[in-house]
Amino acid sequence: MKRGREEQKSFEDPVCGMQVSYKTAPAESEYQGKHYYFCATACREQFDADPERYVRAHRQHGSRRG
């Protein structure tokens, strides 16, 4: 069963590992149809520069590939 954003209150920042709420996250990004939330714009910028580096090690909510 998939949990929606409304049910999941916090997410792990894929760059630094900090727990952030989607409601208060200062930055977010979408990659391959999945939303990622960040504790700061600096973490989002690192993610956006090389998303595969973080996606491989971190599986976030959203649809699965393939």
Secondary structure as GFF3:
##gff-version 3
##sequence-region A 1 66
A	DSSP	beta_strand	10	12	.	.	.	ID=ss1
A	DSSP	beta_strand	19	21	.	.	.	ID=ss2
A	DSSP	beta_strand	27	31	.	.	.	ID=ss3
A	DSSP	beta_strand	34	38	.	.	.	ID=ss4
A	DSSP	alpha_helix	41	49	.	.	.	ID=ss5
A	DSSP	alpha_helix	51	57	.	.	.	ID=ss6
###
